[in-house]
Amino acid sequence: MQQLLSYTQTTETVRITVYPVYLDDQSLPESNEFLWAYHIRIENLGEERFQLRKRYWKITDSFGRIQEVWGDGVVGEEPFLKPGDTFEYTSGTPLATPSGIMVGFYVMEKENGDRFQVEVPAFSLDSPFESTSIN
């Protein structure tokens, strides 16, 4: 069983944890098609209710090519999180290289209409087809 790496970051009162997983059974390395799933956990550690309105991703492959993705909500939802609530979802991304990195943020909206940005920690997309060396 593959051990899951996790990446965590807290912005204001919102904690984001990301678990990326390389999808070996869905990737085609001989065709330069590498797929990852990432599971995200969003926790409201504060005293106010808010709603996730938008997402932004910056996806960089191992050649430095960048893809930017904006969208409303996540996986077709704009969840509300009351104090103490957690929302989790799984999504995915393809790359044409055997490794890359993702980073992003969510735009949250409080009940009074104020919006704030919550950072998603940068996380590594590594496949077994990438040769790495520890410096």
LUMFI-479768 format. One line per 8 residues: number of its first residue (from 1); their letters; for each residue x, y, z of N, C-alpha, C. Coordinates in nm, 3 decimals, m for minus. Layout:
<sites>
NUM> A> X/Y/Z/X/Y/Z/X/Y/Z | ...
</sites>
This chain:
<sites>
1> MQQLLSYT> 0.084/m0.118/0.000/0.000/0.000/0.000/0.088/0.125/0.000 | 0.052/0.223/m0.084/0.128/0.346/m0.096/0.105/0.433/0.027 | 0.214/0.482/0.086/0.202/0.572/0.200/0.165/0.710/0.148 | 0.066/0.774/0.210/0.020/0.904/0.166/0.102/1.014/0.231 | 0.159/1.100/0.148/0.222/1.221/0.197/0.112/1.323/0.216 | 0.129/1.409/0.315/0.030/1.514/0.334/0.100/1.649/0.344 | 0.028/1.750/0.302/0.075/1.888/0.305/m0.034/1.969/0.374 | 0.003/2.049/0.474/m0.097/2.122/0.552/m0.058/2.269/0.565
9> QTTETVRI> m0.159/2.356/0.556/m0.137/2.498/0.577/m0.263/2.557/0.638 | m0.244/2.650/0.733/m0.356/2.719/0.796/m0.349/2.867/0.760 | m0.460/2.920/0.710/m0.475/3.062/0.680/m0.591/3.113/0.765 | m0.565/3.214/0.845/m0.665/3.265/0.939/m0.715/3.147/1.024 | m0.840/3.109/1.006/m0.896/3.000/1.087/m0.936/2.880/1.001 | m0.871/2.866/0.885/m0.905/2.758/0.795/m0.780/2.673/0.769 | m0.790/2.544/0.800/m0.679/2.452/0.777/m0.708/2.367/0.654 | m0.609/2.365/0.563/m0.619/2.286/0.440/m0.513/2.176/0.447
17> TVYPVYLD> m0.555/2.052/0.424/m0.462/1.939/0.415/m0.483/1.871/0.281 | m0.371/1.842/0.212/m0.375/1.781/0.080/m0.300/1.648/0.083 | m0.359/1.546/0.021/m0.299/1.413/0.008/m0.293/1.378/m0.141 | m0.179/1.400/m0.209/m0.170/1.363/m0.350/m0.131/1.216/m0.367 | m0.184/1.153/m0.472/m0.155/1.012/m0.500/m0.137/0.995/m0.651 | m0.027/0.932/m0.690/m0.003/0.901/m0.831/m0.094/0.784/m0.870 | m0.161/0.797/m0.984/m0.254/0.694/m1.032/m0.186/0.608/m1.138 | m0.110/0.512/m1.092/m0.033/0.424/m1.181/m0.123/0.351/m1.279
25> DQSLPESN> m0.237/0.301/m1.232/m0.325/0.221/m1.317/m0.399/0.303/m1.423 | m0.397/0.436/m1.411/m0.464/0.522/m1.509/m0.365/0.603/m1.593 | m0.237/0.591/m1.564/m0.134/0.665/m1.636/m0.078/0.581/m1.751 | m0.029/0.651/m1.854/0.034/0.586/m1.969/0.170/0.652/m1.991 | 0.271/0.612/m1.914/0.403/0.676/m1.925/0.461/0.674/m2.066 | 0.437/0.566/m2.141/0.490/0.557/m2.277/0.429/0.663/m2.370 | 0.315/0.718/m2.330/0.248/0.825/m2.407/0.260/0.961/m2.337 | 0.345/0.969/m2.235/0.361/1.092/m2.156/0.229/1.140/m2.097
33> EFLWAYHI> 0.154/1.047/m2.041/0.028/1.079/m1.973/0.039/1.028/m1.830 | 0.053/1.121/m1.737/0.070/1.089/m1.595/m0.046/1.152/m1.518 | m0.115/1.071/m1.439/m0.234/1.119/m1.369/m0.217/1.110/m1.218 | m0.270/1.212/m1.149/m0.270/1.215/m1.003/m0.409/1.245/m0.952 | m0.440/1.189/m0.837/m0.557/1.229/m0.760/m0.505/1.309/m0.642 | m0.585/1.400/m0.594/m0.551/1.469/m0.470/m0.678/1.481/m0.386 | m0.663/1.444/m0.260/m0.773/1.450/m0.165/m0.748/1.571/m0.076 | m0.850/1.654/m0.061/m0.835/1.777/0.016/m0.935/1.779/0.130
41> RIENLGEE> m0.884/1.819/0.246/m0.965/1.834/0.367/m0.961/1.981/0.406 | m1.078/2.044/0.420/m1.091/2.184/0.458/m1.159/2.187/0.595 | m1.093/2.251/0.693/m1.146/2.254/0.829/m1.169/2.399/0.874 | m1.288/2.425/0.927/m1.319/2.556/0.984/m1.283/2.553/1.133 | m1.171/2.615/1.169/m1.124/2.617/1.307/m1.174/2.740/1.382 | m1.249/2.826/1.314/m1.290/2.953/1.374/m1.432/2.951/1.429 | m1.483/3.072/1.452/m1.615/3.091/1.513/m1.718/3.142/1.413 | m1.676/3.164/1.287/m1.768/3.216/1.186/m1.796/3.113/1.078
49> RFQLRKRY> m1.916/3.119/1.023/m1.954/3.035/0.911/m1.907/3.102/0.782 | m1.865/3.021/0.684/m1.827/3.075/0.555/m1.860/2.974/0.445 | m1.855/3.023/0.321/m1.883/2.939/0.206/m1.765/2.946/0.109 | m1.727/2.831/0.055/m1.622/2.825/m0.045/m1.683/2.868/m0.178 | m1.635/2.979/m0.234/m1.692/3.034/m0.357/m1.611/3.004/m0.482 | m1.477/3.015/m0.473/m1.393/3.000/m0.592/m1.266/2.923/m0.558 | m1.203/2.870/m0.664/m1.075/2.802/m0.647/m0.981/2.852/m0.756 | m0.852/2.845/m0.725/m0.748/2.878/m0.822/m0.636/2.776/m0.805
57> WKITDSFG> m0.587/2.721/m0.917/m0.474/2.628/m0.917/m0.368/2.677/m1.014 | m0.244/2.665/m0.972/m0.129/2.685/m1.060/m0.056/2.551/m1.063 | m0.057/2.487/m1.179/0.000/2.353/m1.196/0.123/2.367/m1.286 | 0.238/2.324/m1.234/0.364/2.337/m1.307/0.422/2.199/m1.330 | 0.453/2.167/m1.458/0.514/2.037/m1.485/0.666/2.047/m1.470 | 0.735/1.935/m1.488/0.880/1.933/m1.464/0.960/2.009/m1.570 | 0.896/2.053/m1.678/0.962/2.139/m1.777/0.937/2.287/m1.747 | 0.861/2.315/m1.640/0.831/2.453/m1.604/0.710/2.510/m1.675
65> RIQEVWGD> 0.638/2.428/m1.750/0.516/2.475/m1.817/0.407/2.491/m1.712 | 0.334/2.600/m1.720/0.234/2.634/m1.619/0.094/2.631/m1.679 | 0.003/2.572/m1.603/m0.139/2.575/m1.638/m0.211/2.639/m1.519 | m0.295/2.738/m1.546/m0.372/2.802/m1.440/m0.519/2.767/m1.457 | m0.584/2.738/m1.345/m0.724/2.696/m1.348/m0.802/2.778/m1.246 | m0.905/2.848/m1.293/m1.000/2.920/m1.208/m1.134/2.852/m1.218 | m1.211/2.853/m1.111/m1.345/2.798/m1.120/m1.427/2.831/m0.998 | m1.557/2.811/m1.012/m1.648/2.829/m0.900/m1.649/2.702/m0.817
73> GVVGEEPF> m1.639/2.716/m0.685/m1.648/2.603/m0.594/m1.545/2.495/m0.624 | m1.575/2.376/m0.574/m1.491/2.258/m0.596/m1.581/2.139/m0.626 | m1.543/2.057/m0.721/m1.619/1.939/m0.765/m1.770/1.966/m0.775 | m1.804/2.082/m0.833/m1.944/2.117/m0.854/m2.018/2.164/m0.730 | m1.948/2.190/m0.622/m2.012/2.233/m0.498/m1.951/2.364/m0.448 | m2.031/2.439/m0.374/m1.985/2.558/m0.301/m2.026/2.538/m0.156 | m1.952/2.455/m0.084/m1.995/2.414/0.050/m1.990/2.525/0.154 | m2.085/2.519/0.249/m2.085/2.604/0.368/m2.013/2.527/0.478
81> LKPGDTFE> m1.932/2.595/0.556/m1.866/2.532/0.671/m1.896/2.614/0.796 | m1.970/2.554/0.887/m1.996/2.615/1.017/m1.873/2.594/1.105 | m1.865/2.666/1.217/m1.752/2.643/1.308/m1.741/2.495/1.344 | m1.620/2.440/1.329/m1.595/2.299/1.359/m1.621/2.204/1.244 | m1.682/2.252/1.135/m1.712/2.166/1.020/m1.587/2.133/0.940 | m1.597/2.021/0.869/m1.493/1.976/0.776/m1.561/1.940/0.645 | m1.496/1.976/0.534/m1.543/1.936/0.402/m1.426/1.868/0.332 | m1.452/1.752/0.271/m1.347/1.679/0.201/m1.394/1.646/0.060
89> YTSGTPLA> m1.298/1.647/m0.033/m1.329/1.607/m0.170/m1.202/1.553/m0.235 | m1.222/1.482/m0.345/m1.111/1.429/m0.423/m1.127/1.473/m0.567 | m1.017/1.516/m0.626/m1.015/1.555/m0.766/m0.886/1.503/m0.827 | m0.853/1.548/m0.947/m0.733/1.497/m1.010/m0.678/1.592/m1.113 | m0.557/1.560/m1.158/m0.494/1.640/m1.263/m0.401/1.553/m1.346 | m0.395/1.580/m1.477/m0.299/1.510/m1.563/m0.176/1.598/m1.585 | m0.065/1.535/m1.615/0.056/1.605/m1.658/0.117/1.529/m1.775 | 0.193/1.599/m1.857/0.265/1.534/m1.967/0.407/1.498/m1.925
97> TPSGIMVG> 0.441/1.523/m1.800/0.573/1.490/m1.747/0.554/1.405/m1.621 | 0.657/1.331/m1.580/0.642/1.240/m1.466/0.641/1.306/m1.329 | 0.654/1.438/m1.325/0.643/1.507/m1.196/0.600/1.651/m1.218 | 0.562/1.714/m1.110/0.520/1.853/m1.115/0.486/1.901/m0.976 | 0.426/2.018/m0.972/0.387/2.076/m0.843/0.258/2.155/m0.862 | 0.175/2.155/m0.760/0.051/2.233/m0.761/0.047/2.323/m0.639 | m0.010/2.438/m0.656/m0.033/2.532/m0.546/m0.158/2.611/m0.582 | m0.225/2.665/m0.484/m0.345/2.741/m0.516/m0.406/2.807/m0.396
105> FYVMEKEN> m0.531/2.849/m0.415/m0.605/2.909/m0.304/m0.755/2.897/m0.329 | m0.830/2.915/m0.222/m0.976/2.921/m0.229/m1.019/3.062/m0.190 | m1.129/3.107/m0.246/m1.191/3.232/m0.204/m1.314/3.193/m0.123 | m1.313/3.234/0.003/m1.424/3.205/0.094/m1.507/3.332/0.116 | m1.635/3.312/0.145/m1.724/3.426/0.171/m1.792/3.409/0.305 | m1.777/3.510/0.391/m1.845/3.510/0.521/m1.991/3.546/0.503 | m2.070/3.526/0.607/m2.214/3.555/0.599/m2.243/3.702/0.573 | m2.152/3.792/0.614/m2.173/3.934/0.591/m2.130/3.978/0.450
113> GDRFQVEV> m2.084/3.881/0.368/m2.045/3.911/0.231/m1.896/3.937/0.212 | m1.822/3.955/0.322/m1.677/3.975/0.311/m1.612/3.848/0.258 | m1.515/3.866/0.169/m1.442/3.751/0.114/m1.299/3.751/0.164 | m1.243/3.633/0.176/m1.104/3.618/0.215/m1.044/3.499/0.141 | m0.913/3.505/0.127/m0.840/3.403/0.051/m0.773/3.305/0.146 | m0.787/3.176/0.117/m0.726/3.070/0.196/m0.624/2.997/0.108 | m0.500/2.996/0.152/m0.393/2.935/0.074/m0.398/2.782/0.082 | m0.375/2.718/m0.032/m0.357/2.572/m0.037/m0.206/2.551/m0.044
121> PAFSLDSP> m0.150/2.466/0.043/m0.005/2.449/0.039/0.042/2.390/m0.093 | 0.161/2.429/m0.135/0.220/2.368/m0.254/0.239/2.220/m0.226 | 0.204/2.136/m0.324/0.224/1.993/m0.306/0.284/1.932/m0.431 | 0.366/1.832/m0.407/0.445/1.768/m0.511/0.368/1.655/m0.577 | 0.381/1.648/m0.709/0.323/1.540/m0.788/0.440/1.458/m0.840 | 0.467/1.347/m0.776/0.583/1.265/m0.811/0.538/1.125/m0.851 | 0.589/1.079/m0.963/0.562/0.942/m1.007/0.688/0.860/m0.993 | 0.675/0.729/m0.998/0.795/0.643/m0.991/0.880/0.652/m1.117
129> FESTSIN> 0.835/0.727/m1.218/0.909/0.739/m1.343/1.005/0.858/m1.343 | 1.003/0.934/m1.234/1.092/1.048/m1.223/1.213/1.008/m1.141 | 1.330/1.026/m1.197/1.451/0.995/m1.118/1.487/1.121/m1.038 | 1.497/1.104/m0.909/1.528/1.216/m0.822/1.652/1.185/m0.743 | 1.720/1.288/m0.702/1.836/1.271/m0.615/1.823/1.368/m0.499 | 1.863/1.325/m0.383/1.857/1.408/m0.265/1.988/1.484/m0.255 | 1.978/1.616/m0.248/2.098/1.701/m0.242/2.141/1.722/m0.098
</sites>
